[in-house]
């Protein structure tokens, strides 16, 4: 399983998919997803950061920057 850095908190995030661990049978849960925001930007966010995004309006890149 691959990992990358969360755009909100900079923690390492496990990303599902691909064949990275096909031979080891390692099973780790996916810890985040890439979201396309209202302003057209895309950000990899962990689930904790996704929970911290505003839910009363369209989310934008500035909201992701405010998570840090």
GUTORLUM-495138 format. One record per atom (N, C-alpha, C): residue in one letter; residue number from 1; x, y, z. Coordinates in Angstrom, 2 decimals, padded with zeros to 5 digits. Layout:
<atoms>
  type  seq       px       py       pz
     A  NUM        X        Y        Z
...
</atoms>
This chain:
<atoms>
  type  seq       px       py       pz
     X    1   000.84  -001.16   000.00
     X    1   000.00   000.00   000.00
     X    1   000.89   001.23   000.00
     X    2   000.53   002.17  -000.78
     X    2   001.30   003.41  -000.89
     X    2   000.87   004.38   000.20
     X    3   001.68   005.40   000.41
     X    3   001.30   006.45   001.35
     X    3   001.77   007.79   000.79
     X    4   001.12   008.84   001.27
     X    4   001.45   010.20   000.87
     X    4   001.15   011.09   002.07
     X    5   001.37   012.37   001.93
     X    5   001.17   013.31   003.02
     X    5  -000.17   014.01   002.90
     X    6  -000.89   014.10   004.01
     X    6  -002.16   014.81   004.05
     X    6  -001.90   016.29   003.81
     X    7  -002.68   016.90   002.93
     X    7  -002.52   018.32   002.63
     X    7  -002.99   019.21   003.77
     X    8  -003.73   018.65   004.72
     X    8  -004.22   019.45   005.84
     X    8  -003.28   019.44   007.03
     X    9  -002.92   018.25   007.52
     X    9  -002.13   018.14   008.75
     X    9  -000.69   017.66   008.52
     X   10  -000.35   017.29   007.30
     X   10   000.98   016.81   006.93
     X   10   001.34   015.45   007.53
     X   11   000.37   014.72   008.04
     X   11   000.62   013.36   008.52
     X   11   000.67   012.40   007.33
     X   12   001.33   011.27   007.50
     X   12   001.38   010.24   006.47
     X   12   000.02   009.55   006.38
     X   13  -000.46   009.35   005.15
     X   13  -001.77   008.77   004.90
     X   13  -001.60   007.54   004.01
     X   14  -002.13   006.39   004.45
     X   14  -002.12   005.18   003.61
     X   14  -003.17   005.33   002.52
     X   15  -002.78   004.97   001.30
     X   15  -003.67   005.09   000.15
     X   15  -003.89   003.69  -000.42
     X   16  -005.14   003.29  -000.55
     X   16  -005.47   001.98  -001.07
     X   16  -005.35   001.93  -002.59
     X   17  -005.34   000.73  -003.10
     X   17  -005.29   000.54  -004.54
     X   17  -003.90   000.21  -005.02
     X   18  -003.81  -000.16  -006.28
     X   18  -002.52  -000.51  -006.84
     X   18  -002.08  -001.91  -006.43
     X   19  -000.85  -002.25  -006.76
     X   19  -000.36  -003.59  -006.46
     X   19   000.86  -003.57  -005.56
     X   20   001.02  -002.50  -004.79
     X   20   002.23  -002.33  -003.98
     X   20   002.49  -003.51  -003.06
     X   21   001.47  -004.08  -002.45
     X   21   001.68  -005.16  -001.47
     X   21   001.01  -006.46  -001.89
     X   22   000.92  -006.69  -003.17
     X   22   000.22  -007.89  -003.64
     X   22   000.91  -009.17  -003.17
     X   23   002.21  -009.16  -003.02
     X   23   002.92  -010.38  -002.63
     X   23   003.00  -010.55  -001.13
     X   24   002.87  -009.48  -000.36
     X   24   002.99  -009.59   001.09
     X   24   001.66  -009.83   001.77
     X   25   000.56  -009.62   001.07
     X   25  -000.78  -009.76   001.64
     X   25  -001.00  -008.83   002.82
     X   26  -000.21  -007.76   002.89
     X   26  -000.38  -006.78   003.96
     X   26  -001.74  -006.10   003.80
     X   27  -002.42  -005.94   004.90
     X   27  -003.75  -005.33   004.85
     X   27  -003.80  -004.14   005.80
     X   28  -003.72  -002.94   005.25
     X   28  -003.87  -001.72   006.04
     X   28  -005.06  -000.96   005.48
     X   29  -005.85  -000.34   006.33
     X   29  -007.00   000.41   005.82
     X   29  -006.55   001.71   005.15
     X   30  -007.34   002.16   004.19
     X   30  -007.10   003.45   003.57
     X   30  -007.41   004.52   004.61
     X   31  -006.52   005.49   004.74
     X   31  -006.66   006.50   005.80
     X   31  -007.09   007.87   005.28
     X   32  -007.37   008.00   003.99
     X   32  -007.81   009.27   003.44
     X   32  -008.15   009.13   001.97
     X   33  -008.60   010.24   001.38
     X   33  -008.98   010.25  -000.04
     X   33  -008.60   011.59  -000.66
     X   34  -008.57   011.60  -001.97
     X   34  -008.36   012.85  -002.71
     X   34  -009.72   013.46  -002.99
     X   35  -009.90   014.70  -002.58
     X   35  -011.15   015.42  -002.80
     X   35  -010.96   016.51  -003.84
     X   36  -011.92   016.66  -004.74
     X   36  -011.94   017.80  -005.65
     X   36  -012.86   018.83  -005.01
     X   37  -012.32   020.01  -004.73
     X   37  -013.06   021.03  -004.02
     X   37  -013.82   021.95  -004.97
     X   38  -014.61   022.83  -004.40
     X   38  -015.46   023.72  -005.17
     X   38  -014.71   024.68  -006.07
     X   39  -013.44   024.95  -005.75
     X   39  -012.66   025.87  -006.59
     X   39  -011.83   025.13  -007.64
     X   40  -012.07   023.82  -007.78
     X   40  -011.39   023.04  -008.81
     X   40  -010.06   022.44  -008.37
     X   41  -009.60   022.72  -007.15
     X   41  -008.35   022.15  -006.67
     X   41  -008.60   020.75  -006.11
     X   42  -007.56   019.94  -006.10
     X   42  -007.63   018.59  -005.53
     X   42  -006.66   018.49  -004.36
     X   43  -007.10   017.83  -003.30
     X   43  -006.28   017.70  -002.10
     X   43  -006.45   016.31  -001.50
     X   44  -005.32   015.70  -001.12
     X   44  -005.34   014.45  -000.38
     X   44  -005.51   014.80   001.08
     X   45  -006.57   014.31   001.69
     X   45  -006.86   014.60   003.09
     X   45  -007.12   013.32   003.86
     X   46  -006.63   013.28   005.10
     X   46  -006.94   012.17   005.99
     X   46  -008.38   012.36   006.46
     X   47  -008.96   011.30   007.00
     X   47  -010.36   011.36   007.42
     X   47  -010.57   012.36   008.56
     X   48  -009.58   012.52   009.45
     X   48  -009.72   013.50   010.53
     X   48  -009.81   014.92   009.98
     X   49  -009.00   015.24   008.97
     X   49  -009.05   016.57   008.37
     X   49  -010.35   016.78   007.59
     X   50  -010.83   015.73   006.93
     X   50  -012.11   015.84   006.22
     X   50  -013.22   016.19   007.20
     X   51  -013.18   015.58   008.39
     X   51  -014.20   015.87   009.41
     X   51  -014.13   017.31   009.89
     X   52  -012.97   017.94   009.78
     X   52  -012.80   019.32   010.25
     X   52  -013.17   020.37   009.21
     X   53  -013.45   019.96   007.98
     X   53  -013.84   020.92   006.93
     X   53  -015.24   021.45   007.19
     X   54  -015.51   022.68   006.75
     X   54  -016.85   023.23   006.95
     X   54  -017.90   022.43   006.18
     X   55  -019.06   022.26   006.77
     X   55  -020.11   021.51   006.09
     X   55  -021.33   022.39   005.77
     X   56  -021.18   023.69   005.99
     X   56  -022.30   024.59   005.73
     X   56  -022.13   025.40   004.43
     X   57  -021.05   025.10   003.70
     X   57  -020.79   025.81   002.44
     X   57  -019.83   024.98   001.60
     X   58  -019.60   025.43   000.38
     X   58  -018.68   024.75  -000.53
     X   58  -017.24   024.93  -000.03
     X   59  -016.51   023.83   000.05
     X   59  -015.14   023.85   000.57
     X   59  -014.18   024.30  -000.52
     X   60  -013.20   025.12  -000.14
     X   60  -012.20   025.65  -001.07
     X   60  -010.79   025.40  -000.52
     X   61  -009.79   025.66  -001.34
     X   61  -008.38   025.43  -000.96
     X   61  -008.02   026.20   000.32
     X   62  -008.56   027.38   000.51
     X   62  -008.27   028.18   001.71
     X   62  -008.71   027.43   002.97
     X   63  -009.78   026.66   002.88
     X   63  -010.24   025.87   004.03
     X   63  -009.23   024.79   004.38
     X   64  -008.61   024.19   003.39
     X   64  -007.57   023.18   003.62
     X   64  -006.36   023.83   004.27
     X   65  -005.98   025.00   003.81
     X   65  -004.85   025.73   004.40
     X   65  -005.12   026.06   005.86
     X   66  -006.36   026.34   006.21
     X   66  -006.71   026.67   007.58
     X   66  -006.62   025.48   008.52
     X   67  -006.53   024.26   007.99
     X   67  -006.44   023.06   008.82
     X   67  -005.07   022.93   009.48
     X   68  -004.06   023.51   008.89
     X   68  -002.68   023.35   009.40
     X   68  -002.47   024.02   010.74
</atoms>
